[in-house]
């Protein structure tokens, strides 16, 4: 089965090999990376991986600020996408944690009944007090997150979507595909959640703005969870704050973003089933001529950026603010305060 993963990156060098290795283990056969404005060697590492036939790497074609959507528009004409049986659009801090069968993408597809799209519900994993950046698998460092069915008081939680080649595509969205207008009801795509259940009609048609990217999470993860490590270590979060993100140039993440994803009420270690094989695959990639050296260079540049940021009063203040922040989501903390139960 040919499965292509498509992603956009900026200064993700230390984390690339883990993400590639993990997705190779679960059945991704091809990778299409778009990068922009990298200062940590991300682009050089991707070029080297492309030279060994492991990924396809292109500069992000965006001329404005909407990096991700411009890249997804371009991806539609790339052979690595058009020739794939399935396309998986995700970020480098997102990992498909498949619970079905042998924990691979083909097993997930079979468990869901081979639909034309599978929308996988997020589980946000918190920082859990990890301050220092460490050059080791992210999935091993962060194992706690929010109640799987509730995030920040919401029971409708973000998804990312695995898309079959015959989906009647109008365009790829970052979270879900949109099908062509005027598709008759009987020809609308077969589309499930991560439990193989048909997605809600309002989500299918995007008739309700609140359901364009979200639908109820309860019971949606029987076969798969999307583990989202949006914070990682405090060190790496500060670097992330400095670089902005792939969607909006120079966007800064305030402490609300951190606090909304810092909940550690729930532990889930199930993805660690992959850890031994993952570490072996990372080591295999590092052993390819030039790859280990470029990975180490990206790690060194990540640490150098941390040293630079720590010399800035504003970042020292931000570090202190985030270290002092609680793990209750803002809306939950406000509710407890209203009830006189604030901690």
C-alpha angles and dihedrals in degrees: 000000000000111000120176122200116206122197144157121224142186120177096345095130100129092051102044100089094051092051094047093044093048094050092047088056093054096047111277107144101180137031131203114193127186116193135184137187096349119179100171101065096265091131094047092050091049091049090053092048089050089051088059092049094249101117142006112239125192134169111253106262095211115127094184132033103288097091100161099047093046090051092050090050089053093045091066091072097044115106092225086064102034092051095047124104090212134018123207116195113193145130128258092253092057124088128186106232101196117196099180126096113320091353095253133125093253089054090050092049092049092048090052092050098254098284125176093250136018118196111204120205121232126243109193113216116211131224093247093198097304104148107166125069111239126190096232135097114305092213089063095051102051121048105148131082145140129307100291093234099045130049121175090339092308122121091187106075134188121270140195120209138227108211130203120222094247095055106131090244126196093169142328117256122199090248105023141000122254119220127222119282118253093029105154117243093248090055098048112124123270101247129177141178124236091283095055092255120138110259116246117276093240090055091047093055097032088228092144118056092215090059100047089096104008140057133164111300099201109115093358098115105061093120103020145010126197104227106208116194096188096156107033111169121350088245093055092044090058089052089049090052090051096051099045114215142280094264105052124024116236093003112160123212112224123202092271090072090051095045093049090057100035097085110126100174095120130053122210118173097162095111089063087080084086098048101097093048091042093055090049092050092048089051090049091052092048090053092061108104110274097000099095091047093051091047090052090049091053090050091050092050090048089054092045089055089052090053090050093049094046088060090061118087092215092057093044087054091048091051091052092047093051093045088054095046117108126237095238114104111246095249092049091049090049091051092051090049091051090052092048091246099111115147 
